[in-house]
Amino acid sequence: MQHESKKIAMIVNELLTMLLLKGAGKIEVKINRQKHNTEIVMKQQQCDYDEMFIQNLRYNLNTQRQTEVEEYFWQLVGDDDNEDELPLVGTMVDEAVVELVDGDLYITVNRKN
């Protein structure tokens, strides 16, 4: 369970770092841990990302989860401060939804335990 907690923290760290590097100001993070699933919801208020950024984020976070190589990948996350690590995050989550609603960015990722 300790590794699971660290993996969740790394996912949150990478997403939060990416938003902060993009100049984000107001960000809310909610983590809902249940017995078989963890849901992470991030909301960035008042952003002005273009559709290309949103599509790229969706694509990278919806990389197919690869549990067989996850132990290796999660240790790599956090070495650099760039968006190139988002596909690594994508391999650690089962589902990601990225939406821009009324100028607010919502990122929801689900990870089965």
N, C-alpha and C positions, 0 to 999 in steps of 0.2 A: 504494500500500500504506500510505502514511502516513495518508491519510484513513481507511482501514479500521481502523487501530490506534486512531485517535482516536474513531471511532464506537463501537468495542468498549469503550473506556475510559469514554465517556459513558454507555453502557448500564449498565455496572457502577456508575458513580457515582450514577446516578439510583436504581437499585434499592437500593443501600447507604444512600443518604441517606434514602429512604423508610422503611427499616427502623429506622435510627437515630432518626429523628424519632418513630417509634412506640414508642421506648424499648427497642429491642433491646440485648441485652448480648453474648451469644456468637454471632458470625456467622462462618461460613467461606465463602470465595469460591474457586472453582476455575475456571480458564479453560483450555480445551483447544482450541488452534488447530491446525487441519489445513489441508491444501491447499485444500479446497473448502468447509469448514464451520468455524464457531467455536461451541463449546458453553460456556455460562456456567452454573455451578451454584452456587447460594447456599443455605446451610443456616443457619437461625436456630434455636438450641436453646432449649427451654423457653419457648415462647410460648403465649399464650392468646387468639389472635384468634378472633372469632366467624365463623360461616359466611358472613355477609354480606360481611365484609372479604375473605375468601378468594375468594368468587364475583366480587366487584368486581375484584380483582387479576387473576383468570383472564380476565375479560371485557376489561379494558383492555390486557393484554399480548398478547391474541390478536386484536388489531385487524389487519386484513389488511395485509401489507407493501406499501408503495407506493414502489417503487424510483424511479419517475419524479419524485417530489417529495422523496425522501430527502435530497438535498443541502441543501435548504432546511430541512427539519425538524430534522436533527441539530444544526444551528447554534442552534436555538431551545432545545433541551434544556439545562437547567442555569440558566435565568434566574430561576426561582422555586423555593422549597422547599415544594412541595405535591404532592399526588397527581394533580393535573390534568395533569401531564406524562406520566403512564404511558401514555395513548393514543399520545403521540408516540413513546415507546419501542416500543410495540406495532407502529408502522408501520415500525420499523427491524429487526424480527426476523421470522423465518419461522414459528417455532413457540414456544409457551411452555407449560410444564406447571407448575401450582402445586398442591402437595399438603401436607396437614397429617397427619403420621404420628407417633403416640405423643407428641404435644406439640411436635414439631419441624416447622418450616416449610421446605419444599424448593421452590425456584424454579429451574427449568431453562429456559433460553432457547437457541434455536439460530438461527444466522444464516449463511446461505449466502454465501460470498464471491463 
